[in-house]
Amino acid sequence: MFAPNGIVREPYTRIDKWLKKLGKEDIERALRESEARFRRQGITFAVYGDDKASERLIPFDIVPRVFAANEWRKLSAGIEQRVRAINAFIHDLYHRQEILRAGRIPSDFIIQNEAFVPEMVGVNPARGIYAHIMGIDIVRVNENEFYVLEDNCRTPSGVSYMLEDREAMMYLFPELFAQQRVAPVENYPITLRKTLESVAPETTNNEPTIVVLTPGIHNSAFFEHAFLADEMGCELCEGDDLFVSDGWLYMRTTQQPRRVDVVYRRIDDAYLDPLAFRPDSSLGVPGIFDVYRAGRVTLVNAPGTGVADDKSIYTFMPDIIEFYTGEKSLLKNVPTWRCSNPSDLKYVLEHLAELVVKEVHGSGGYGMLIGPTSSKTDIELFRGKIEVHPSNYIAQPTLALSAVPTFTDSGVAPRHVDLRPFVLSGDQVRITPGGLTRVALKEGSLVVNSSQGGGTKDTWVLED
């Protein structure tokens, strides 16, 4: 919000004036009303392994994060470049593997990667798109410098919070939106449906039938599954609601079965089809993978896309972008040490107290060490884990993440944030302006995940 000289940055001028006018009663009212709205709508997330509560409201902060139009144009160009390169990379891995032949990535990083799905070799999805829905996690370290932290290519969650945060802000503070032009995000469900329709198989007759496939109510993101199905006007299904017959996928209805063309799945690869993957899965649909390989249904995202968001593959992303686009990456990667490399491992073990160490397949803020804020005991315990399985870890420097004004018990205070823009790839690349800002509500914390005590904010992109 403030430049180094203490002057309010241009995108935040109206927010600064608004904050100065807000009284304590206004703030308390807004917080009460926003919590009541989220509670009524059941906007919760599940916390696994927590005895106190399995379902919680995600904390919402009423001070929006703001981007100027020119800042967003710069980010959008980098995001689109990255998404196009990732889809080209996944296609190559399951076909000619030119990047491996060229020696740009050691083949072991792919072939031995647990997210690589050999059954996808030679499969050609509709329009050649593998990662239709992506969430690119971005952090800002100064006014003009952004880094990509992660590429979420499997089933990125959080878009429902982005939409509900905007709706809450427009309800609570309509005068703020009247004072400036904020790019809309509420058309995301429409653009999502357009994207899903655009990747329907060639066998589709008339308007495609689209379903959202959920593991069920016990999944941490079930609210989002139900929310998106409702907003798109399509059916929310569990595995038992779908079946394969005569080489086609059908949905059970109260009348006759209905053929399904596109499945937006929120089920991991391993549980998708017990005949092709884990035989003990009760979440998936027997035979669905054969229907997919025959080109008679589209799975969103495609099986095997996870190989591109593996944290060890992340370290090669600048090379991947250059290989497939012929351009230098517009968005920076965080400098990263791969613990599978002996020299990198030596450096990491000698500097654990200074680094952030992450599991290659970890998510949700779990399985990581933030050296500067960890005890000596925690550091030594993590050292043991790395020494036993070095290839399971990467390490990065602790970045000075940007902070934004946030309401706390002691008033407005700076808290660290990241950003997850949501990208849709089908007949075209569609990037929602803004995305989900996640905020670390604990003072000094760099962990923004809701499962680790983080919250969310509305994200504004100001239009020219």
N, C-alpha and C positions, 0 to 999 in steps of 0.2 A: 504493500500500500504506500510505503514511503520510499523515496529515493535516499541514497546514502547521505545526502545533505539535509535530510529531514523534511524536504518538500513533498507534498502529496503528489503521487504519480497521476498523470492525466486521467487514466481510466477510472480512478477511484475518487475523483473530485466530488461527485454527487453523493457517493457512499459516505465520505468523510463528513459532509454537511448533515446528512441524515443521522449518522451516529451521534453527532453533537447535540441534535435535537431530541433524541430518544431518551425518555425518562425511565427510571427503574420500573415503574408500574407498566409502561408500554412493553418493556422487555419481558417481564414476568407473565403478562397476559399472552404475548406471542408464543412464549415457550409452552405455556399451559395449553393453548389452542392447538399448536402444532402437534404436541404429544397426544392430545385427544383425537385429532384427525387420524394420526398414524395408528392409534389403538383401535379406532372404529373400523379402519380398513384392513386391520390385521397385518400391517407391514412389520414383519418380524424376521429374525434370522435365528437359526438353531445353533446352539453351542454344544458341541460334542464333548463328552467326558467331563461335564460340569454338573455336580450334584445339586447346585443351588437353583438353577433354572435352565431348562432346555430351550425355551423360547424367550427372546428379548426384543424390545423395541430398539432399532438402531438409533443412536443419538443424532439429533439434527441440530445444526447451528444456523441461526437466522441471518448471519452476515454473509452475503454472497461473495464468491471469488470472481474477479472481473478480468477479462482479457480485452484489449483493444482489437479492432478489426485487423490491423496490420500484423499484430502478434499472431492472431489466429490463422491468417493466410500463410504465414511462414510455417507454423506447425502443421497445417493441413497438407501442404506440399510435401513435407517430410513424411507424414503418416501415409499418404497415398503411395509415395514411392516405396515405402517399406512393405505395405500390404501387397502391392503388385509383385514385388520381388519374392515375397514369402510364398505366394501362390505358384509362381514359376518354379521356385525351389522344390516345393512339395511334388509338383508334377514331374520334375526331373528325377527326383529320388525314386519314384515309382515307375519310371520309364527308362531312359537311356543312362541316367546317373552321370551326366557329363561333368558335373562339378567334382565328383569323386575321381573320374578319369583324369581330370586336369590337376589333381593333387591339391585342390584348394581346401578340402576337408578330408582328414584321414577317414577311410572307409569304416574303421572300427567304431567311430562316433555315431555312425548311422546303423550299420548292420547289427551291432550289439546293443543298440538303444531299445529299451523296453517299450518305447512309444512307437517304434517302427513296426508296421503291420505288413508282413510279407504277403498276406492274402490280397493286398491292394496293388501289388505289382501288375502293371498292364491294364488296370481298370481306368476307364475314361469317364469321369463324372460330367454331368451336363455343363456345357460352356467351359469345361476345363477348370472349374472353380472347386477348390478343396476347402478353404477357410472362408466361408460365406459371412460369418459373424466373428469379428475380432475386437478385442479390447487391448489397446496399446498403453501400458503404464508409463507415464512420463513424469519426471521431476524437473523443477527449475532450480538452478543454483545461483543465478544472478539475473539481472534485468533482460539480458539478451542471450542467455545460454540455457539450453534444455538438454536433458539426457533421457534416453529410453531405458527404463529399468527392466521391463519384461514385455514379451509378446504373447498375449493370451489367445491361442488359436483353437482351443478345444471348445469349451462352453463358458465363455466369459460371462460372469454374472454382475449384477448391479444396475442394469439399465432401468429397472422399475424404481429404484431409489432416485435416480436422476429425474425421472418423470414426476414422481410424487414430491420431491423437493421443490421442483419448479411450481407445481400446482399449489403447494403450501405457501410459497412466497407470494404468488399472485393473489392468493386469498387474504393473506395477512397484511401485505403492504402494496396494494394496487397503485398507490401514488408514486412509488418508486419506478414502476414500469411506465407510468404516464410521462415521466420526466425524460426518458431516454429510450432509444430503440435497442431492444435486446433480442438477439436472434432466437427464434422459437425452437424448442426441442420436442414439443408435444406431438409433432407429426411423425415421431419415430415409429410407432406401431404401423402406420400406413406405409412408410418406406420399407419397413421390415417385410410386410406382406408383399409389396411390389417386388422386392428382392427374391423372396421365396417363390413367387409366381414365375419370375423370370428364369429360374433354374429348374423348372419342372421338366421331366423327361419328354422326349419327342413323342412318346406314345400317349401323351395326355390329350384327352378330348375335352374341348370347351374349357371352362374355368377349372383350374387345378384344385383338387381337394387337399388341404393342408391340415396337418395335425401337429400338436406339441406333445412329445413323448416324455413323460416324467417318471422318475422312480417311485413317486408317491409322496404322501403327506409327511413322511418322516425325513425327507431330504431337506437340507438347510436352506435351499433356495426355492422351496415349493411355492411360496407366495408369488415369487416372480414367474414361475411356470404358469400358474393359474392366471395371473395378471395379464401376461402377454397373450395367452390364448384368448382371453376375454376381449382384450383391446383389438386383436386382429380379427375377431369374429370367427375363430376356428375352434375345433374340439381339443380339449385336454384329455389325453389318453394315457393309460398305463399299459404295460405289456399285454395283459390279458384282454384288452379291448381291441387288439389287432390280431390278425391271423393271415397266414399265407394259404392260398388255394389256387391250383392250376397255374402257378408261376406268377401270380399277382398278389399284391398286398391289399387287404380289406380291413375296414373298421366295422365292428358290430354296432348296429343301431336297433332301435325298437321296432323298425320295419325290416327291410332287407339290407344285407351287407352293402357297404359303399366302398368303392375302390379308392385307394389313397395314392396320391401322386408325390407329395413332398412331406417328409417327416423332419420337423425341427426337434432334434433329440437332445435331451438333457441327461443322457445316460452315457457312462463311460464306455469306451470301445469294448472292453473285456466282457461287459454285461449285455451287450447289444443283441447277441444271437447265440443261444446255447449250442446250436448245431455247428457254429463256425468258431466260437471262442470259448469262454468258460462254460462247460457243460452243466455246472451247478447254478447258473444264473436263472433266477425266477423273475427278473426285471424286464428282460428283453422279449423279442419275438422270434420264435423258431423259424428259420428259413428266410428271414428278412435280408440277410446279406447276399444270398443267391439272387433274390429279386433285384437287389441293388446292382450287383455285378452284371446282370442281364440288361441293365438300363431301363428298368420298368418302374423305378422309384428313385427319388433323390433323397439322400441323407445329408442333413445339415447339422453340424459340419461333417465332412467326409471322415470315415474311419482313417486313422493314421496321420491326421493333421498334427497331433501332439508332438511329433518329432521336431516340428519347427518352433515349439515354445519350450523345449527342454533347455535348461539353463546352461548346459555345456555347449549347445548349438548357438545360443545367444552370443557367445564369444566370437563366433565366426560371422555374425550378421553383417558387419561392414563389407567383408569379402563377398558374401552372398549377394548383397545389393549391387555391388560393382560388377559381379559376374553376370547377373541377369539383366541389368539395366544399362551397363556401360557408364554409369555415373557414380560419383562419390556419394556416400550416404549424407543426406541433408540433416539428419538427426544423429547426434552422437550416441555411442555406446558408453556405458560406464567402464573404465579400465577394469579388467577382470583377470584374476589368476585362476588357472585350472589346476586343481590339486592332483589331477592325474599326471601332470607334468612334474618330474622330480625337482627341477629348479624352482618351479612355482610353489610346490609343496614346501620346500625348504624355507622360502621367503615367508609363506603364510604361517607356518608353525613358529617362526621367529618373531612375527608381528601380530599375533592373534589379538592382543589387547587394543590394537589400532584399527582392526578391520571388521567388516560385516561378512560373515560366512554363511552360505546358504546351501541347503540340500539341492541337488540337481533337479529332483522331482518334487521338491517341497512346494507348498502353497499356503495361503491364508495366514502368513506370518509365523507358521510353525516350522520347526526344524532349522532354526537359524540362530546365529550368535551375533550380537552387536557388541563388539569388543569394548569400546569406550564406556559402556553403561553396564557391563557385566562384572560380577565378582570374580576373584581369583579362582575360587572353587569351580564356578561355572565354566570359566575358560579352560581349566585343566580337564574337566569332564569332556568338554567338546574336543579338546586336543586328542584325547583317547579315541573318540569316534572317528576323527579325521585320519589318524594313523592306521586304524583298522581298515577303513574303506575310503582311501583318498579320492578315488574316481567319483565318489558320490557327492563331492563338494566343490564349490567355487568360492572365491573370496573377492571382495571389492573394497575400495577405500570408503570411509564414512563421509558421505557428501554433506555439504552445508546446505541442506534443503531450504528452499524459500519458506517463509512464514507469512501467514495472513491473519488479519484481526478476527478473533473468535471470542464469543461470550463464555466466560468462566465464572466460577463462584465468586471470584474477586474482581469481576468486571471484564472489560475488553482487554485481551492479552494476545500476544503472538503465539501461534501454534503451527507446527510443520504440516505440510500437505503434499499429496501427489495428485495426479490427474489420470483418469481412465477415459479417453475418448473412445466412442463405439463406432466401428466401421462396418459397413455392409458391402459385400462384393457379389455382384450378379451380372446383370446386363451393363452395369456401370458401378463405379465405386462411390458410395454415399457415406459421408462423414457427418455425424451429428455435431452441430456447433456447440462446443463446450465439453459435455460428457459429465462424468461423475468425479467430483472432488472429494477425496477422503482425507480426513483430518485427524491427526494424533492429538487427542484431547488431554493427555497427560503432559504436564510441563516438561519440555526438553525431549520428549519421546520422538523417535523417528518411525515408529511402527503405526501405520494408519489402518490396518485391517480391523474390521468390526469385531472379529473374534478375539482381538487383542485389546479391545477397549477404544477403538477408533470410532469416529462419527462421519457424517457426510454434510456437504454444503451444496447449495445451488451454485451452478457455474454459469456465468454470463459472458457471452461474446457480444460486444457492442458493435452494431452495424454502422457503416459509414453514413 
